[in-house]
Amino acid sequence: MLVWSRSARRLTSAVAVTLFTLFFLLPLLVILLSSLSQQWNGFLPSGFTVDHFINAFKGAAWDALFSSLVVGFAASLFALFCGCWAALALRQYSVKWQKRLGIIFFLPSAVPSVSVGLGILVAFSQGPLQMNGTVWIVLVAHFVLISAFSFSNLSTGLARISADIENVASSLGAPPAYRLRHITLPLLMPWMLSALALSLSLSMGELGATVMIYPPGWTTLPVAIFSLTDRGSIADGSALTIVLVAVILWLTVKLERMAQRLSNP
């Protein structure tokens, strides 16, 4: 709904800012205070320290950050490749069949992550593709959970690219591989970077499926945060949460800026 009057726009903006502050900034501020606290038994912490952040960059916490980055980039890049291939393949069909076949790629996003984790654990714990106890099962779970979002972004990008551009190149004798490499993919690059940013943030923050299937010695950052808070180490878990949010925001901003530069040369 469009808001036309100035007073209505101000009211809408005030409500949006209030909700954003209450449900995002305020909880994040509480987590930040918790990560810097020595003890917190009253309304405010009784003392402050940076020891929890120092612990976040060494030992098991540092290994968890490294594991999250490896799994996040690997799963996101594979989801980007498959999503791009699927979007390009579906473009050859009519709009009716594009919608019908596209539902298949959105099905994983409709399934709870815990159910995805359980299904993958059962499917790959025996037989020729046994991956239980390895990092590969984590990669498969993350790919399943984020692939729909990559496909959605890339399908939207392809829909906004005029078919006349490729038709002109085809009329000039450019073969399909040349058109894909030098025309379609460069034009699609901003959406590819946006899809990568979204997939990376979703993968690095995934907990529901990962906590059921992660192998010993390969703990991701959300699992480490869950384990710390479950043991009562709230301050250490809060510090890792701030690190996770900061890393995701930094990577997302970098990738989105690259996408904007490519879309507005």
C-alpha positions as CSV (number, residue, x, y, z in Angstrom):
1,M,0.0,0.0,0.0
2,L,1.3,3.4,-1.0
3,V,1.4,6.1,1.7
4,W,0.8,9.5,0.1
5,S,0.4,12.1,2.9
6,R,3.5,13.4,4.7
7,S,2.1,12.7,8.2
8,A,1.3,9.1,7.2
9,R,4.8,8.6,5.8
10,R,6.3,10.0,9.1
11,L,4.1,7.7,11.1
12,T,5.0,4.7,9.0
13,S,8.7,5.5,9.3
14,A,8.4,5.9,13.0
15,V,6.7,2.6,13.4
16,A,9.3,0.9,11.2
17,V,12.2,2.4,13.2
18,T,10.6,1.4,16.5
19,L,10.0,-2.2,15.4
20,F,13.6,-2.4,14.0
21,T,15.0,-1.1,17.2
22,L,12.9,-3.3,19.5
23,F,13.4,-6.6,17.6
24,F,16.9,-6.2,16.2
25,L,19.0,-3.4,17.6
26,L,18.0,-3.9,21.3
27,P,18.6,-7.7,21.4
28,L,21.9,-7.1,19.6
29,L,22.9,-4.5,22.2
30,V,22.0,-6.9,25.0
31,I,24.1,-9.6,23.4
32,L,27.0,-7.1,23.0
33,L,26.8,-6.1,26.7
34,S,26.7,-9.8,27.7
35,S,29.8,-10.5,25.6
36,L,31.7,-7.7,27.4
37,S,30.5,-8.5,30.9
38,Q,32.4,-10.1,33.8
39,Q,29.3,-10.9,35.8
40,W,25.7,-10.0,35.1
41,N,23.5,-10.6,38.1
42,G,21.5,-7.4,38.2
43,F,20.0,-4.9,35.8
44,L,23.4,-4.1,34.3
45,P,26.7,-6.0,34.2
46,S,28.9,-5.5,37.3
47,G,32.1,-5.3,35.3
48,F,33.4,-5.3,31.7
49,T,36.2,-7.3,30.0
50,V,37.3,-8.2,26.5
51,D,38.5,-11.7,27.5
52,H,35.5,-13.3,25.8
53,F,36.4,-11.8,22.5
54,I,40.0,-12.8,22.9
55,N,38.8,-16.4,23.5
56,A,36.6,-16.1,20.3
57,F,39.7,-15.9,18.1
58,K,41.7,-18.9,19.4
59,G,41.2,-22.6,20.1
60,A,38.0,-24.3,19.3
61,A,36.1,-21.0,18.7
62,W,38.6,-20.0,15.9
63,D,38.3,-23.5,14.4
64,A,34.5,-23.1,14.4
65,L,34.7,-19.8,12.6
66,F,37.0,-21.4,10.0
67,S,34.6,-24.3,9.6
68,S,31.6,-22.0,9.1
69,L,33.5,-20.0,6.4
70,V,34.6,-23.2,4.5
71,V,31.1,-24.8,4.6
72,G,29.4,-21.5,3.8
73,F,31.5,-20.7,0.8
74,A,31.6,-24.3,-0.5
75,A,27.8,-24.8,-0.2
76,S,27.0,-21.3,-1.5
77,L,29.2,-21.6,-4.6
78,F,27.7,-25.1,-5.4
79,A,24.2,-23.7,-4.9
80,L,25.0,-20.8,-7.1
81,F,26.2,-23.1,-9.9
82,C,23.2,-25.4,-9.7
83,G,20.8,-22.5,-9.3
84,C,22.2,-20.8,-12.4
85,W,22.1,-24.0,-14.4
86,A,18.5,-24.6,-13.3
87,A,17.4,-21.1,-14.1
88,L,19.0,-21.2,-17.5
89,A,17.4,-24.6,-18.3
90,L,13.9,-23.6,-17.2
91,R,14.1,-20.4,-19.4
92,Q,13.7,-22.7,-22.4
93,Y,10.2,-23.7,-21.3
94,S,6.9,-21.8,-21.4
95,V,5.9,-19.7,-18.5
96,K,3.4,-22.4,-17.4
97,W,6.0,-25.1,-17.2
98,Q,8.5,-22.7,-15.6
99,K,6.2,-22.2,-12.7
100,R,5.4,-25.9,-12.3
101,L,9.0,-27.1,-12.5
102,G,10.2,-24.1,-10.4
103,I,8.2,-25.4,-7.5
104,I,10.5,-28.4,-7.3
105,F,13.4,-26.1,-6.5
106,F,11.4,-24.3,-3.8
107,L,10.4,-27.5,-1.9
108,P,13.5,-27.7,0.3
109,S,12.8,-24.2,1.7
110,A,9.3,-25.3,2.8
111,V,10.7,-28.2,4.9
112,P,11.9,-27.4,8.5
113,S,15.7,-27.6,8.8
114,V,15.5,-30.2,11.5
115,S,13.5,-32.5,9.2
116,V,16.1,-31.9,6.4
117,G,18.9,-32.8,8.8
118,L,17.1,-36.0,10.0
119,G,16.4,-37.0,6.4
120,I,19.9,-36.5,5.3
121,L,21.3,-38.3,8.3
122,V,19.1,-41.4,7.6
123,A,19.8,-41.3,3.9
124,F,23.5,-41.0,4.0
125,S,24.3,-43.1,7.1
126,Q,24.5,-46.4,5.1
127,G,24.8,-47.6,1.6
128,P,27.1,-46.6,-1.2
129,L,26.9,-42.9,-0.4
130,Q,27.7,-43.1,3.3
131,M,28.8,-39.7,4.5
132,N,27.8,-39.8,8.2
133,G,30.7,-38.5,10.3
134,T,32.3,-36.5,7.5
135,V,32.1,-32.8,6.5
136,W,30.4,-33.8,3.3
137,I,27.1,-34.5,5.0
138,V,27.1,-30.9,6.4
139,L,27.8,-29.5,2.9
140,V,24.9,-31.5,1.5
141,A,22.5,-30.3,4.2
142,H,23.5,-26.7,3.7
143,F,23.2,-27.0,-0.1
144,V,19.7,-28.4,0.2
145,L,18.6,-25.6,2.6
146,I,20.0,-22.6,0.5
147,S,19.6,-23.8,-3.0
148,A,16.1,-22.5,-3.3
149,F,17.2,-19.0,-2.5
150,S,20.0,-19.0,-5.1
151,F,17.6,-20.3,-7.7
152,S,15.0,-17.6,-6.9
153,N,17.5,-14.8,-7.2
154,L,18.9,-16.0,-10.4
155,S,15.5,-16.7,-11.9
156,T,14.5,-13.1,-11.1
157,G,17.7,-11.8,-12.7
158,L,17.2,-13.8,-15.9
159,A,13.6,-12.5,-16.2
160,R,14.9,-8.9,-16.1
161,I,17.4,-9.5,-18.9
162,S,15.9,-8.7,-22.3
163,A,15.8,-11.6,-24.7
164,D,16.4,-9.2,-27.5
165,I,20.1,-8.9,-26.5
166,E,20.7,-12.6,-27.1
167,N,18.6,-12.6,-30.2
168,V,20.7,-9.9,-31.7
169,A,23.9,-11.8,-30.9
170,S,22.4,-15.0,-32.3
171,S,21.4,-13.2,-35.6
172,L,25.0,-12.0,-35.9
173,G,26.2,-15.6,-35.7
174,A,27.3,-16.0,-32.1
175,P,27.0,-19.6,-30.9
176,P,25.1,-20.5,-27.7
177,A,28.3,-21.0,-25.7
178,Y,29.6,-17.6,-26.7
179,R,26.3,-15.9,-25.9
180,L,26.3,-17.6,-22.5
181,R,29.9,-16.7,-21.6
182,H,30.0,-13.1,-23.0
183,I,26.5,-11.9,-22.8
184,T,24.2,-13.8,-20.4
185,L,26.6,-14.5,-17.5
186,P,28.1,-10.9,-17.4
187,L,24.6,-9.4,-17.3
188,L,23.5,-11.9,-14.7
189,M,26.6,-11.3,-12.5
190,P,24.9,-8.7,-10.1
191,W,22.2,-11.2,-9.2
192,M,24.8,-14.0,-8.9
193,L,26.6,-11.9,-6.3
194,S,23.4,-11.1,-4.5
195,A,22.5,-14.8,-4.5
196,L,26.0,-15.6,-3.1
197,A,25.6,-13.1,-0.3
198,L,22.2,-14.4,0.7
199,S,23.2,-18.1,0.5
200,L,26.4,-17.3,2.5
201,S,24.5,-15.6,5.3
202,L,21.9,-18.4,5.5
203,S,24.6,-21.1,5.5
204,M,26.8,-19.5,8.2
205,G,23.8,-19.0,10.5
206,E,22.3,-22.4,10.0
207,L,21.8,-24.5,13.2
208,G,18.7,-26.8,13.0
209,A,20.1,-29.3,10.6
210,T,23.8,-28.9,11.4
211,V,23.4,-29.7,15.1
212,M,22.0,-33.1,14.1
213,I,24.7,-34.2,11.6
214,Y,28.0,-32.3,12.3
215,P,31.0,-34.7,12.6
216,P,33.4,-34.6,15.6
217,G,36.1,-32.0,15.0
218,W,34.1,-30.0,12.5
219,T,31.9,-27.7,14.6
220,T,30.4,-24.6,12.9
221,L,30.0,-21.3,14.7
222,P,26.2,-21.6,15.4
223,V,26.8,-25.1,16.9
224,A,29.6,-23.7,19.1
225,I,27.4,-20.9,20.3
226,F,24.6,-23.3,21.1
227,S,27.0,-25.6,23.0
228,L,28.4,-22.7,25.0
229,T,25.1,-21.3,26.0
230,D,23.8,-24.8,26.8
231,R,26.6,-25.2,29.3
232,G,25.9,-21.8,30.9
233,S,28.8,-19.9,29.2
234,I,26.5,-17.1,28.1
235,A,29.2,-14.4,27.8
236,D,31.5,-16.6,25.6
237,G,28.5,-17.5,23.5
238,S,27.5,-13.9,23.2
239,A,31.0,-13.0,22.0
240,L,30.9,-15.6,19.3
241,T,27.4,-14.4,18.3
242,I,28.8,-10.8,17.8
243,V,31.7,-12.2,15.8
244,L,29.3,-14.3,13.6
245,V,27.0,-11.3,13.0
246,A,30.0,-9.0,12.2
247,V,31.5,-11.5,9.7
248,I,28.1,-12.1,8.0
249,L,27.4,-8.4,7.7
250,W,30.9,-7.6,6.4
251,L,30.7,-10.3,3.7
252,T,27.2,-9.3,2.7
253,V,28.0,-5.6,2.4
254,K,31.1,-6.4,0.3
255,L,29.2,-8.7,-2.1
256,E,26.3,-6.3,-2.4
257,R,28.6,-3.4,-3.2
258,M,30.2,-5.5,-5.9
259,A,26.8,-6.3,-7.3
260,Q,25.8,-2.6,-7.3
261,R,29.0,-1.6,-9.1
262,L,28.3,-4.2,-11.8
263,S,24.7,-3.2,-12.2
264,N,25.5,0.5,-12.4
265,P,28.9,0.7,-14.2
